[in-house]
Amino acid sequence: MDSFEFENGDLLNDVKVEYMTFGTPIRDDEGSIKNAIIYCPGSLGNYSSVKKLAPLVDEGNVFDENKYFFVCLTPLGSSGSCSPSLTDLKNKFPKYSILDVAKFQMQFLKEKFNISHVLGIIGNSMGGFVALTLAINYPDYADFIITGVSSYKVAGHDFILSKFVDEIITSDPDYAKGEMTYSLIRTLRLANLAEFNFGLSHKSLRDMSNDELAIEFENFGNEMLETDIYDLKYCNEACMNFNVEDELDRVTSNVLIISCKQDPHFPPEFDGIPMSEMIDGARLIVMDSELGHLCFNELETISDQLKDFMENLYGC
């Protein structure tokens, strides 16, 4: 895009957006795409996150790609799209909010595809924050939203986790230098390892031997070194400040909330269930999955419930 203006007034020019599409665009009489479903990835996810829908897009399935046109962006702040790492601005990159992430997506869809209204938005984890933010600030933008393993605010243990990650990063004096040093590589690894315990269910972790856990822990830390510490810092801070609890009454889209019993990040009793009670007409599915916070990798296990939601909306 030619430019993007942040909520705080900062402006960046020549803004790059990474994305992918699949499915079948259907146009109205004015030529606008009317069947777009947008997939919003989790923290530092990219366009490929939409592959989580893959088991559900064959003919006759919930998200039949013959009926819908899917778009998935690498969000603002994630490597591949406009971000601290891609722009090489590092710690000089503008501070952004979840609202900025939402507006970035809206602007791109309008400029690239002339889409000013979408059929639906599906978001998991941070992507759920984006979906909610769009539904609150632009009530007529989406017919439906589906939020998965997400919440209406970052609070309690989840806030402390974000605070802890932020503390690890900012405590390294090399962070202010804006360039990668050996110390920052070690700090990046530690910051990512703080997240390890919040993916799989407690049972999945307990079922592993300590030797197996140690290996998984080591591998996780090494794999996450591919992330950029400045991307991580900015994204973590945007999520840490997310709270739309007092704005949920502004949602007019049809809402489906997917929680997971075993999710250590956003347990249903603290997040999904109360959110479903605060949004008028919201429907709730509580998955049973030992993948915990990663349960969107087996959405096919709730395909009947997803199909019921879509059929109630569109009768097909």
C-alpha positions in Angstrom: 0.0 0.0 0.0 1.2 3.6 -0.6 1.0 4.4 3.1 -0.6 3.5 6.4 -1.4 5.8 9.3 -1.2 4.4 12.8 -3.7 5.2 15.6 -1.0 7.4 17.2 -0.6 9.5 14.1 2.6 7.9 12.8 2.7 7.3 9.1 4.7 4.8 7.1 5.0 4.9 3.3 5.4 2.0 0.8 3.8 -0.5 3.1 4.2 -4.1 2.2 1.5 -6.7 2.8 1.9 -10.5 2.5 -1.2 -12.4 1.8 -2.8 -15.4 0.1 -6.3 -16.2 -1.3 -8.1 -19.3 -2.3 -11.7 -20.2 -3.1 -14.2 -18.7 -5.5 -15.0 -15.0 -5.6 -18.7 -14.3 -6.2 -19.6 -10.7 -7.2 -22.7 -8.6 -6.8 -24.3 -6.5 -9.5 -21.7 -3.7 -8.8 -18.8 -6.1 -9.3 -17.8 -6.3 -5.6 -16.8 -9.6 -4.0 -19.7 -10.5 -1.7 -18.5 -13.9 -0.3 -15.2 -13.1 1.3 -14.2 -14.8 4.5 -11.1 -13.4 6.2 -8.8 -15.5 8.4 -6.8 -13.7 11.1 -3.7 -15.5 12.4 -2.5 -15.7 16.0 0.4 -13.7 17.4 3.2 -13.4 14.8 1.4 -15.8 12.5 1.4 -15.4 8.8 -0.8 -16.0 5.8 -0.2 -19.7 5.9 -2.2 -19.9 9.1 -5.3 -20.3 7.0 -4.2 -23.9 6.4 -6.1 -24.7 9.6 -9.3 -24.6 7.6 -7.9 -27.1 5.0 -9.9 -30.1 6.3 -13.1 -28.1 6.0 -13.0 -26.6 2.5 -13.8 -29.6 0.2 -17.1 -29.7 -1.7 -20.1 -29.8 0.6 -18.1 -29.1 3.8 -18.5 -26.2 6.2 -16.2 -23.8 4.3 -16.7 -25.2 0.8 -14.2 -23.2 -1.4 -16.7 -23.3 -4.2 -19.0 -21.1 -2.1 -16.5 -18.8 -0.4 -13.5 -16.6 -1.2 -10.8 -16.8 1.5 -8.2 -14.1 2.2 -5.5 -14.4 4.9 -3.0 -11.6 5.6 0.3 -11.7 7.4 -0.8 -9.1 10.0 0.7 -5.7 10.7 3.7 -6.3 12.9 4.5 -9.9 11.7 7.5 -10.6 9.5 6.5 -10.7 5.8 4.2 -7.7 6.1 5.0 -4.2 7.4 6.8 -4.9 10.7 9.9 -3.9 12.7 11.9 -6.6 11.0 10.7 -6.1 7.4 11.1 -2.3 7.5 14.4 -2.7 9.4 13.1 0.0 11.8 13.5 -2.4 14.7 12.8 -0.4 17.9 12.0 2.7 15.9 8.9 1.1 14.4 5.7 2.9 15.4 3.9 1.5 18.4 0.7 -0.2 17.3 -2.5 -1.5 18.8 -4.9 -4.3 17.9 -7.1 -1.6 16.3 -4.1 -0.7 14.1 -3.9 -4.4 13.1 -7.6 -4.4 12.3 -7.5 -1.1 10.2 -4.4 -2.3 8.4 -6.3 -5.4 7.2 -9.4 -3.3 6.3 -7.4 -0.8 4.3 -5.6 -3.6 2.3 -8.8 -5.4 1.5 -10.4 -2.2 0.2 -7.4 -1.1 -1.9 -6.5 -4.6 -3.3 -9.9 -6.2 -3.8 -12.3 -3.3 -3.3 -13.8 -5.2 -0.4 -15.6 -2.9 2.0 -17.9 -5.6 3.5 -17.0 -9.2 4.3 -19.2 -12.2 4.8 -17.2 -13.3 7.9 -14.0 -13.1 9.9 -12.4 -16.1 11.6 -9.6 -15.5 14.1 -7.7 -17.6 16.5 -5.9 -16.3 19.6 -4.7 -12.8 18.7 -6.7 -13.1 15.5 -9.8 -13.3 17.7 -8.8 -9.9 19.2 -8.8 -8.5 15.6 -12.1 -10.0 14.7 -13.7 -8.6 17.9 -12.1 -5.2 17.3 -13.5 -5.0 13.8 -17.0 -6.1 15.0 -17.0 -3.4 17.7 -15.6 -0.5 15.7 -17.2 -1.3 12.4 -20.6 -3.0 13.3 -21.7 -3.3 9.7 -18.4 -4.7 8.3 -18.9 -8.4 8.8 -22.0 -10.6 8.8 -20.4 -13.0 11.3 -17.2 -13.5 13.3 -15.8 -16.7 14.7 -13.2 -16.3 17.5 -11.2 -19.3 18.6 -9.2 -19.8 21.8 -9.3 -16.1 22.4 -10.8 -13.5 24.7 -12.2 -10.0 25.2 -9.3 -8.9 27.3 -5.8 -10.0 28.4 -5.9 -10.4 32.1 -4.8 -12.5 35.1 -2.2 -15.2 34.3 -2.2 -14.2 30.6 -1.4 -10.6 31.4 1.4 -11.7 33.7 2.8 -13.9 31.0 2.8 -11.0 28.5 4.4 -8.8 31.3 7.0 -11.4 31.9 8.0 -11.6 28.2 8.1 -7.8 28.1 10.4 -7.8 31.2 12.7 -10.4 29.7 13.2 -8.4 26.5 13.5 -4.9 27.9 15.8 -6.0 30.7 18.5 -6.6 28.1 20.4 -3.4 27.7 21.2 -4.3 24.0 17.5 -4.0 23.1 17.9 -0.2 22.8 20.7 -0.6 20.2 18.2 -1.7 17.5 20.5 -4.4 16.2 20.9 -8.1 16.9 23.7 -9.0 19.3 24.6 -12.3 20.9 23.0 -11.1 24.1 19.7 -10.4 22.3 19.7 -13.8 20.7 19.9 -15.4 24.1 17.2 -13.0 25.4 14.9 -13.8 22.4 15.2 -17.5 23.2 14.3 -17.0 26.9 11.3 -14.8 26.0 10.0 -17.4 23.6 10.6 -20.2 26.1 8.3 -18.4 28.6 5.5 -19.3 26.2 6.2 -23.0 26.0 3.9 -24.0 28.9 0.9 -22.3 27.4 0.5 -24.3 24.2 -0.4 -27.9 24.7 -2.8 -29.1 27.5 -1.4 -29.8 31.0 -2.2 -33.5 30.4 -0.2 -33.6 27.2 2.8 -32.2 29.0 2.3 -34.5 31.9 2.1 -37.6 29.7 5.7 -36.9 28.4 8.7 -38.1 30.4 10.9 -35.4 31.8 13.5 -36.4 29.2 11.0 -35.9 26.4 9.9 -32.6 27.8 13.5 -31.4 28.1 14.0 -32.2 24.4 10.7 -30.5 23.3 11.6 -27.5 25.4 15.0 -27.3 23.8 13.7 -27.7 20.3 11.0 -25.1 20.9 13.5 -22.5 22.0 15.7 -23.2 19.0 12.8 -23.1 16.5 11.6 -19.8 17.9 15.0 -18.1 17.2 13.6 -17.6 13.7 11.4 -14.9 15.1 12.6 -11.3 15.4 12.9 -9.9 18.9 11.5 -6.6 17.9 8.5 -8.2 16.1 7.9 -10.2 19.3 8.2 -7.1 21.6 5.7 -5.0 19.6 3.2 -7.8 19.1 3.4 -8.9 22.8 2.8 -5.3 23.9 -0.2 -4.8 21.6 -1.8 -7.9 23.0 -0.9 -7.1 26.6 -2.9 -3.8 26.3 -6.0 -5.5 24.7 -9.3 -5.0 26.5 -12.7 -4.5 24.9 -14.8 -5.7 27.8 -16.8 -2.5 28.1 -17.5 -2.4 24.3 -18.9 -5.8 23.6 -22.5 -4.4 23.6 -21.6 -2.7 20.3 -21.2 -6.1 18.4 -24.1 -6.7 16.0 -22.5 -9.4 13.9 -23.5 -13.0 14.4 -20.8 -14.4 16.8 -19.5 -17.9 17.4 -17.0 -18.4 20.2 -14.8 -21.5 20.2 -13.1 -22.4 23.4 -11.1 -25.4 24.5 -11.4 -27.1 27.9 -7.7 -27.7 28.0 -6.5 -24.3 26.8 -3.9 -23.0 29.3 -4.0 -19.5 27.7 -7.7 -18.7 27.7 -9.6 -21.2 29.8 -13.4 -21.3 28.9 -14.5 -20.4 32.4 -12.5 -17.1 32.4 -12.8 -16.2 28.7 -15.1 -18.0 26.3 -18.0 -18.5 28.6 -18.2 -15.0 30.1 -17.7 -13.5 26.6 -20.6 -15.6 25.2 -22.8 -14.2 28.0 -21.7 -10.6 27.3 -22.4 -10.6 23.6 -26.0 -10.7 22.7 -27.0 -13.8 20.8 -23.4 -15.3 20.7 -23.1 -19.0 20.3 -20.4 -21.1 22.2 -18.6 -24.3 21.3 -16.3 -25.7 24.0 -13.9 -28.2 22.3 -12.3 -31.1 24.0 -8.7 -31.3 22.7 -5.4 -32.2 24.3 -3.8 -29.7 21.8 -5.1 -27.0 24.2 -4.4 -23.6 22.8 -3.4 -25.2 19.5 -6.8 -26.9 19.0 -7.6 -25.0 15.8 -5.3 -27.6 14.2 -8.2 -30.1 14.5 -11.3 -28.0 13.7 -12.7 -31.0 11.8 -13.7 -32.5 15.2 -16.3 -29.8 15.5 -17.3 -29.7 11.8 -21.0 -30.6 12.6 -21.3 -27.7 15.0 -19.6 -25.3 12.6 -21.9 -26.4 9.8 -24.9 -25.8 12.1 -23.7 -22.3 12.7 -23.2 -21.5 9.0 -26.5 -23.2 8.0 -28.4 -21.1 10.6 -27.0 -18.0 8.9 -27.3 -18.9 5.3 -29.4 -22.0 5.1 -26.8 -23.9 3.1 
